[in-house]
């Protein structure tokens, strides 16, 4: 009796508010599921700090400013990104190429799971990362 082929692992992208809807639509048209994530302030979706392995995220994407602290709100980037680090979820932070060096200095303690990506290159890099 022949074994059934294993069902391919679904691809799920977590995205922060402000992520380009056309980018998300292009991924969705290729079978990628998209789930909104919240930094805890914007209440955009599931709180990033509550990500678990059951969410099956292949990648999290959002603009750098969504994870940076704001006056009066004591939430550090390391806290917001901790679940991504623990569950080995790659994070693509969108930053224009011209501001890349400054962004890296701003988030100098980002782990190797964080990649700074120019928004113009995001789709190409995400497709490559996801193996689509």
N, C-alpha and C positions, 0 to 999 in steps of 0.2 A: 504494500500500500504506500503510495507516494505521500510525502509530507507536504502540508500546505506551506506556501511561501510566507515568510514572516511579513507582517503588515509593516509598511515603512513608518518610521517614527515621524509623527506630525511635527511641523515647524510652527512655533509660536513666537511672535514678537510682542514684547511689552513696550509700550511707547508712552512718553510723557507728553503732556499738553503742549500744543504748538508744533508738533511734528507734522511735516507736510502731508496732507491727506492724499495727494496724488501719489506720493511715495508709498504710502500704506496701501492704496488701491492697487497699484502696480504689483505689490507683493501678494495681496489677497487674490488677484487674478491668477497668480501662479500657485495657489493653494496654501499660502501662508496665513495662519490665523493671527489676528491682531487683538490685543487686549490693552485697554487704557490703564495707565499707572498714575498714581498720585504721589507727589512729594510730601503729602501730609498737610499742605497749606491750601493747594488749589482744589482738592477734593475731586479730581478729574476721573479717578477710577480706583482700582485696588491700591492700597498703600504699598509703596515699594518695600517698606520694612517688613511686610507680611508675606513676601514671596517665599514659597517653599518648593521643594523638589517636585511636588505634585503638580505645580503650575506648568512644568515642562517647557520653560522658556529656552529658546534657542539663542535669544539675543534681546537686549534692552537698548532702546535708542531714545535720545532726547537732546535738547539744547543744553549746553553747559550751565546757563543761568538757572535752570530748573533744579539743580542740586546744590547751588551755592547758598550760604546763609544770608538772611535778610535781617536788617536791624530789628531788634525786639523779638526775633524768633531764633532760639538757640538750637538749630538743627544743623549739624555739620555734615559735609559730603560723605565722610567715612561712615557715619551712622546710616544715611540713606542708602548707601551702596553695600552695606555689610552683607545683606542677604544674597546679593549678586556674587559677592566674593565667596561666601560660604558654599553656595550651590554651584559655583563655577559657571555663572552666567556672564558671558561677555557683554560689555557695555560700550556702545558707540556714542560718544558725546560730540554733538555737532557744533563746530566752530569754523568760521571762515578761515581759509588758508592764511590770509594776511594777519590773523590774530592767534594763530596756532602757538607760537612761542610764548606769548603772554598767557594763554590759557594753560599751557603746561606748567608754567611757573605758579599760576594761581592754584592749581591742583597738583602740586609737586609730589604729594604722597600717594597719588593714585597707583593702584596695583597694576600688574601686567594684564589684568582682565579688562582694563579701561583703554579704549582706543579713541584718539581724537580724529574726527573725520570732517573734511570739508563737506558742507551740504550738497555741493555739486557732484561729489563723488559717492554720496551715500548709497544710492541705489546699486551702483556697480559693486561697491565693496560688500554690501549686504548680500547680494546675489551670490557673490564669490564665497563669502563666509558660510552661507546656508547650503551651498552646493547645488544651486538651482540651474 
